[in-house]
Amino acid sequence: MEVIEVILLLIGILLLSNVINHYIPAIPASLIQVILGCGLALFTNFQIPLSTDWFLLLFIAPLLFNDGRRFPKKELWELKMPIFGNAIVLVFLTTIVGGFLIYKLIPSMPLSVSFALAAILSPTDPVAVQSIASKANLPSNILHLVNGESLINDASGLIAFKYAVAATVTGYFSVFKAASDFVYTSIMGAVIGIVTMLIITSVRKFLYRKGIKNVIFNVVLQIIAPFAIYMLSEEVFHASGVIAVVTAGIVLHMKNSTKQALSPELILINEKTWDIIIYILNGIVFLILGIELPFATEAVIKSLKFNTLQSIMYAVITWLVLLIIRIVWITGYQFFSNLFSGKRPFNIDIRVATIVGFSGVRGAITMAGVLSVPLLTSTGKAFPDRDLITFIASGVIVCSLIAAVIVLPLISNNKDVVKYEKQDFWNVDRAKIHLLRAAINNIDKSKNEVNKNIIYSLIWQYQIVIRKLSLKLYNDEQTQNFLQEEVRIREKAIALERQVAKNMLNNHHISKVIFDEIDQRINHRESEVLSEFDRFSYTLEWKSAYQTLKVWLFKKNENDKTVKDLNNALVLVFNYTIQELRKSSFSDNKDLVRQIILEYENLAYLAKNNNNKFNYDEQYRKLQIRAFGSQRKAIQSLFEDGKIDWTTASDLRQEINYLENVELYSSEE
């Protein structure tokens, strides 16, 4: 299959996993992606030929660069000792102790391969942990610890893995050479990362001062940086590309710490672009994990060395070994930390050690590393037990994910979060309804004879959104009855429009061409309006799209006289409908009828003043901006009154900022 087709297929499955995760939030997206990848391989025999070089470059370089680019300086500094211990000491402890234990578990596996497997299983994946954290109420300090260690243990784990693999491939290992190479590759990699990123940021700032402020140029420059730095370090200087991209990311983060020096648009687009890239790369790695799992299992079984049950047992025991090493390490760290700080040495929190242990979920870096294992050694023989270590690594990732999903919510007892939730804050939908009503009240105060129809149009749009949110929030019998009454009134009004148009055609007041256009617009508005009240009316959605196409085709062939005749006819249709709506027999719900009358008055106004559409759009946009301002004030009031929390307030502000940016952007087109 061609590369483009493979990429499109993987991204399509990735999107499907996101949809499934929306409906089954208890299962992490990464685990869903593994299952989907496994299903794809089982049912279609789909396989991706992997190359070590491009796999490391494509996945590890940007993932680690992004880790360095986003590290939280303050939190990492406060937790620098436990982070350093987990990221450096624990990795090498896991590699040595875990490697020996795996070797004892599987005697047929060479010791160097056991070390390689233990090393690549050392790095933790914060993305997988954070998807569980919100449900498990993990304490913030543990989250910062996991995030911080993952930033560094990715690099240390991959370096240990690299030397273990090299020893297996060449059949030679020297402690002195490994140590000297480690020092060279680490220091040189860090230097290359720092120097190269300083050069890139200096060039970017120089061009920025010279007037080259194109956002797309700056974003693309940053995206290609990790790939260029990784290749420069690995291919030219034979240093650690892993450390190079991590340090480059950290340098970029330090240089960009003063946000005022950068364009807000650049910051926003850059962050969202990286979100998309990391989402795709992480997801594809887990999909490939799932795709490789059946083939690795098949290869292990065909080798006749291990049966399926035995291989699964090896994976589970390996995960347990790593978990125990991690928990023992955290417990020991607490003991010595208490001892050196003058506290009681045995005042150890086993629950915290257990939480940190289960938070060590393995993920993208582990899979990227194990899939980069070469097929052959330097002698041309097959790499020993390559399929088995792929299977065990995949099994450990799956076990760590499942265990975290099940165990962390049970053992985590974050009292601060529980207390926070008991304050009974409004949810987002209820807060949005309040904001929209505040906006309606604000713009209604500026109503005059010139802009009243524009205000009615904007209020109508807001009321449609309020109705949708109300139906979602208060899906009770009273709300349903109200909506059914509104649908009934609108259907009667639309039927009146059709009748008036037919009478005008029969009395030769309009031509057949004008009648057909009016009928198409009535159909279009009917499908558009009524679909607002039927969340599952896919027929109406298709009908609306069809009618929109017909209206557009008419506009391509219209002339000035036809447009004038059409608008005059529409004014008559709308005015007659308004007269009928005002009759007392139409409905007992006067407020609802009055609202619909305002909408028809606005439609009549638009038809009558069609030639002055630019002025209408300009005033509409100004009122929108004013409404956004009133919504921001309402958010602050809700927050100060304790009705919404800080997270909800931030999300609402961000949404309004996006809406305002869209409005301003559309005005420039």
N, C-alpha and C positions, 0 to 999 in steps of 0.2 A: 504494500500500500504506500502511496506517495506521502511525503512528509507533511504536506499541507492537509491532506485528508486525515492523517493521524492526529495532528494538532487540533483540528476542528472536532474530531470525535471525542478526544480527551476533554476539551473545554465544554462540549455539550454534556458529557457525563458529569463533569464538575458542577455545572449549573443545576443538573438534576439532583445532585447530592445536596445542594443548598436548599432546593425546594423540599426535599424529604426531611432535611434537618429542621425546616420551619414547622412542619407538622409533627415531627418527633424530636423535640428539643432535648429530651433526656439523653439521646445518643449523640456524642460529639460528631461533628461533620467529618473529621479525619477518619473515624471508624466507619462511617457510612461510605466514604470514598474507598476504603479498603474493601468493603463488602461488594460495592459496585464493580470495582476492578477485578475482583475474584470472579464475580458472576460473568463479566465480559469474557474472561479467559476460559472459563468452564464451558460456556454455551456457544462461543464462536471460535475457540482456539486462537484467539487474537494474541499476538506477541509482539513486543517491541525489541528490535536488536539494539543492544546498548553498547556504547563506546565509553571507556573509562575517561578519556580526556575531555570529551565534550560534556559528559554528565557532570563532572566536577566543576567545569567552567560555567555551564548553564545554570546549575542549581545552587551549588555551594557558594560561589562568589557573590551573587546578589543577596542570598539569604543572610550570610554572615555580615556583609556590608550594611544591610538594613538593621541587623542587631546592634552593630556599633553605632550606627547613625541615630538610634533612638534610645540609647541607654539613659536612665534617669540619674544624673550626676549626684544629687543630694542623697538619694536613697542608697545608691551604691557605695558612696563614701561612708555613710553611717554603718553599713553592713560589710565593710571592706574585708574584715578578717574572716567571717564565716563564708563570704563569697569566694575569697582567695582559697580557703581551705577546701571548699566543695569543688571549685573549678580546677585546681591544680593538684593538690594532695590526694583528694578523693578519686580523681581520674586515674592517677598512677597507681593508687592503692587498689582500685577496682581492676585495673589492667593486670597487675601482678597477682593479687590474691584471687580475683575472679578467674584469671587465665589458668592458674594452677588448679583451681577447683573444677573448671570445665575440662581440663586435661584429665583429671582423676575421674570425672564423670564419663568422659568419652576417650578412653585410652588410645583408640585408633587414630584420633585426631592429633596431628603434630603439635608440639608445644607452641611453636611460633604462630600457628593458626589459631590456637586457643587464646593466645595473647591478643592477636588481631581482633578476634571476635569480642573479647572483653573490652578492648579499647574502643571499638566503634559503638559498643552498647553503653559507654560512659556518658556521652552528651545527652542532656535533657532537652525537651522541646517545650518552650513557654507557650507557643500557640495552642497546643493541645490542652495544656493546663488551664489557660485562661478561658477556654470554652467550657470548662467544668467549674471554674472558680465561682462564677456568679450564682450557680445553683448550690455549690457546696459551702458558700459563705466563708471562704478561706481568709484568714487574717492578712492584712496588707503587708506586714513584714515578711511573711512566708512567701507571698507572691513576688515581692521585690527580691528576696533571696533566690528564688527559682529563676526569675528573669536575669538577675545579675550573674549567677553561676553559668547559665546557658550561654551568655555572651562570651565567656572565656573558655568554658569546658568544650565548646564546639572545636575551638582551635587546638587545645591541648589533647583532646581525645583523637582528633584527626591526625595529629603529629605522631602520637603513640601508635595509632593504627598504621600509619604510613611505614614506620620502621619495622613493625611486625610483619607486614605484607612483604616489604623489601627483603627481610630475612628469609621468608618462605620462598620467594621467587629466586633469589640468588643462592640460597643454601648457606649463607655466611652471615654471621652477626658478631660484631665487636662492640663491647660496652664502651670502650674509649672512643671509637669512631662514631658510634651512635650519639654519645654525649657531646663530642666536638661538633658533629653535624647539627645536632639539636640547637646548640648555642649559636652556630653560624646562621642556620636557616631562620631561627626565631628572631635574632637581633637584626639580621639583614632584612628579613621580611617586614619587621616593624619600621625600620628606617625607610625602606622603599615606600611603604604605605603612608608614612608621615610626610616624606619629602614630595612624593607624587601628588598627594592630595593638597598640600600647601601650594604647589605649582598650579594645580587646576583651579583652586579657589582664587589665587592671585590673578590668573588669566581672566577668570570670570569677572572679578571685580574691576579689572582694568578695562575690559570690554564694556562693562556696565557703566563705568564713568565716561566712556567714549560715546555713550548713547545707544549701545547695543543692548537693549533691555527686553528683547523678545523673550517672552515667557517660555515658548516651546523650545527655543534654542537652549535656554538654561536648564530646562528639565531633561532634555535629551542628553545634554552634556553630563549631567549627574548620573543618568541611567547607564551610560556606557562606561563610566568611571570604574566600577568594580571589575568589569570584564577586562579592561585595559590594564588595570593594576595587577590583577591576578596573573594575566599572561606575562606581563613584564617581570614580575617576581619569579614565576616558575620557569619561564623559557629563557630569559636573558641572564638572570642572576642566580638561578637554581636555588632560590630561597623559598620560604614558606608563603605560598599565595594566600593561604588561610589567614595567617597572622597579618599579612599585608592588607587584606581587605577589611579585617576587623579594625586595625589601627586607623586605616583611612576613614572608615565610618565614624570612629571616635573623633578624629581631627575635624571632620566636616561638622559634626555635632558641636564641637567647641567653637569653631569659627562662626557657626550660625546661631550661637546662643543669644546674640543681640538681634532680636527679630526686627527692630526698627530699621536696621540697615538693609533689609530685603523688602522687595515688593510684596504686599499682602496677597496679591493675586498669584505671585510666584510660589509663595509658601503653601497656599491652599492647593493649587494644581499639582505641585510637587508631591505633597503628602498623599493626595488622592491617587495620583499615578502610581506611587510606590505601594499603596494599599492594594491596588489592582494587580500589580506585578507579583507581590508576595502571596496574595490570595491564589493566583493561578499556579505559581511555582510550587507552593506548599501542597495544593490540591493535587497537582499532577504527580508529585512524588508519592503521595499516598495511593493514588490510582495505580501507578506503576508497581507499588508494593503489592497491591491486591492482584494485579495481573501476573506478577512474577511468582506469587505464592503457590498456585496450582502446579506450575512448571517445576518449581523447586521441589515440591512434594513428590511429583512424578519421577523426577530425576533421582531423588533420594531412595525411593522405593525400587526403581529399576537397578540401582547400584547393588542391590541385594545385601548391602552392609547393614541397613536399618529398615525396620518396617514402619508403617505409619504411626502406630501407637507409641513405638519407641521414640520416634522423632518428636512427636508432640510432648512426650514426657521430658525429653531433653530441653525443649523450649520452655516448658513450665518451670522445671527445676532451675534452669539458668536464670529465669526472671526472679525466682525466689532467692537465689544466691545473691544477685545484684541488689535486691530489696533489703536483704538482711545486712549486707555490707554497708549499705547507705544508712540504715537505721542505727547500726552499731557505731558508725562513724559520727553521726550527729549526737548520739548519746555520749560518746567519748569526748567530743568537742565541748559539750555542755559541762562535763565533769572538769576538764582542765581549765576551761574558761572560768568556772566558779572558783577553782583552786587558786588561780593566779590573781583573781580580782578580790580575794579575801572573803568570798562567800562560802557557804557550806558546800563542799564538793559533791555530796550526794543529793543535793537539791536539784534533781533532774526531772524535767517534764517529758515523760515518755510519750504523752499524747502529741506534743509538738514534734518529737523525733519521728513518730509514726506518720504524722501528716506530711512532713518534709520527705519522708521515705516514699510514700505513695504519690507525692507530687512530682517525683522524678520520672515523668512519662517520657518514653522515647518516641522519636518522630522522624521528621524530614531529614535531618543531618545523618542520623543512623542509617536510614534507608539509602540516602544518596551515597554514603561511604561504602556500604556493603555491596551495592550494585556496581561500584567502581572497581571491585576486585578483578584482576586480570584473569583471563581464561587459562593461560599457560604460564609456566615458570620459564626461567632463562634456558633451561635444558630442553624445552619443547614439550614437557610433560604437562598434563592437566593440573591446574592448581588444586591442591589436596582439599577434598571435602567442601568445594566451593558451593555446591547446591545445598549442603547441610547447613553451612553457616548462614546462607541466605534464608533458609527456612527457619532456623533458630532466631535470627534477627527479626524476621517478620513476626514470628510467634511471640517474641518478647515485647515488640511494639504493641501488638494486639492485646496481650495479657496486661500490660501496664495501662493501656487505655481503659479496658473493661474494669480492672481493679480500681482505678481512680474514680470511674463513674459510680461504682457501687459503694466503695469504702469511704471516700472522702466526705460525702454528705453525711455519713453516719458518725464519723469520729470528729468532724469539725464542729466546734461549738462556739462560733464567733459571737460573743455576747454583744459586742458593739453593733454588729449588723442587725441582730435580733431586735435590740432596743431601737435602732434606727427605723426598722420596718413597722414597729408598733405605733409610730406617730400618726399613722393613718393619713398619709399624703394622698392628694388627688392623683388619679392616673393621667396619662398624657391626653387621652381623648376628652376627658372632662375639662382639663385645663385649656385645650384647644377651643372648645365650645365657649368658654369664658372669654378667651382672647378675641374670638370672632365677634361676639356680642359687644365687647368693648370697642372694637373697630367700627361696628355698625353705629353705635351711639355717637362716636366721635365724628364720623363723616356726615352723619345725619344733621349735626349742628351747623355744618357749613352749607346746607342746602339753600338754594335761591332759585329764581325763575330760569336762570341761564343753565345751571348745572343739575337741576333736580332729576332729569331723566337719566343722566350719567350716574348719579348717586343711586337711583333706583336699580340700575343695571348692576352696579357693584354690590349693592346690598343683596340682590337676588342671587348672585354668585356665592356670596358668603352663606346665605340661607340654605342653599343646596348642600354645601359642605356641612353645615350644622345638622341638617336632616340626616345626612349619611352617618355622622358621628353619633347622633342621638339614637338612630336605629341600632347601631352597633353597641352603644352603651346601655340604652334602656330598651331592650327588645321585649317590651311587655305588651299587654293587650291594648292599653290606652294608646301607646305609640302606633301600633299596627292599625288601629281604627282611624286615627288621625291621618295616617298616610293613605289608607284606602279611600278616605273621603277626598283627599287632595287629588288622587288619581282619577276619581269619578268626576270631579269638577273639571279637571284639565281635559279629560276625554270629551266631555260635553262641549267645552269651549272649542276644541279642535274640530269637532263635528260641525259646529256653527260656522267656523271658517270655511270648511269645505262647501257647506250649503250656500254661503254667500258667494263664493267664487263660481259655483255652478249657475246660480241665478244671474250673475253678471255675464257669464258666457251665453246663457240662453236668451238674455235680453240684448245681446250684441253690444254690450258695454266694453267688453274686452275681446281680444282675438284668441284663437285656439293656442297660439304660441305662448301668450301671456298666461292663459289658464294653466297650461301644462307646467309652466315654470312655478306658478303659485302652488299648484298641487304638489310638485316635487318638494318645494320648501316646507309645506305643511307636513308632508311625510317625513322629511328630514327632522323637523323640530319635534314631531311626535315621537319618533324613535329616540331622539336625543333626550327629551324631557322624561319620557316614561321609563327609559333605561336607568334613570337616576333612582327609581323606586324599586327596581327589580334587579337585585344583585346577581341573579343567575340567568338573566335574559340574554343569552348569547345570540338569539335570533334578532333581537332588537339591535345589538351591537353591529351585526353584519348588515342589517337594514340601514342603520345610520351611516355606515361607511359607503354603502351603495348610493344612498341619496346624496351624500357629500360629493361623490364623483359626478353625479348627474348635474348638480348645481355648478360644479367647476367647469364641466363641459359647456354648459349654457353660457357662462361668463366669457368663455373664449370666443363665442360667436355673437355676443351682444353688441348693439350700437347705442348711441346716445338716446335716440327716440324710444327704442325698446326699453331701455333702463328707466327712462322717465315714466313711460306708460305703466311699467311694472310697479314702480314705487307708488304711483298714484293709486293703482288698484289695491296694493297692499295696505295703504292708509285706510281706504274704505273698508276693507275686510276687517282690519284690527278695530276700527272705530265702531263698526256694527257689533262685533263681539263684545266690546266694552259695554255698549248699551244693554245688551242682553244679560251680561254678568251683573249689572247694577239692579236688575229686577229682583225683588224680594223672594220670588218663587225659585230662584236658581239654587240657593243653598241656605241653610240655617247658620252655617259657620261664617259670620260676616268678616271676621279678621282674615280668614283664609282667602275669601273672595276678594277682599280689598288688596291683599298681597298679589294675587294673580292679575287683578286689574292694573296694578302698578307695572307689572311686567309687560302687559299689552300696550300700555301707554308708552312705555319705553321703546317697544318695537315700532309703534306708529311714529314716534319721534325720529328713530333711526331711518325709517323709510322716507320720511319727509325731508330729512336733512342729510341724505346720502352723499351729496356732493361736498359736504363739509366734514368728511370722515376724519381728515387729519387733525382738525381741531378737537374733534370728539376723542380721538385716541390720546391726544396730548393731555386733555383734562382728566381723562380716565386714569392715565398713568400717574398724574400728580396726586389724585385722590388715593390711589393704591399706596404711594409712598407715605402719605399721611396716615393711612390705616396701619401700615407697618410700624410707624412710630408709636401709635396708640397701643398696639399689641406689645411692643417692648416695655412700655410703662406698666401694662397689665401684668406682664411676667414678673417684673420687679416687685409689684405690689403683692402678688401671690406668694412670692418667695419670702418677702419680709413678714407676711402674715402667717407663715408656716404652713401654707396649704400645698406647696410643692417643694421637693428637695432640690439640692444644688444640681444634681445630674439631670433631672427633668427640665429645670430652668435653662441649663446649658444646651440641652437638645432642642428646646423650643426656640431659643435665640438663634441657634445655628440654622434651624429650618427657615426662620424668617429672613436671616441673612441670605440664604440660598435663593429664596423667592424674590427678594429685592434685587439680587444680582441678575437673576433671569429677566426681571422686568426692565432693568437698566440696559442689559445686553440686547434685549429685543428692540429697545428704542433706538439703538445705534444701527440696526440693520436697515 
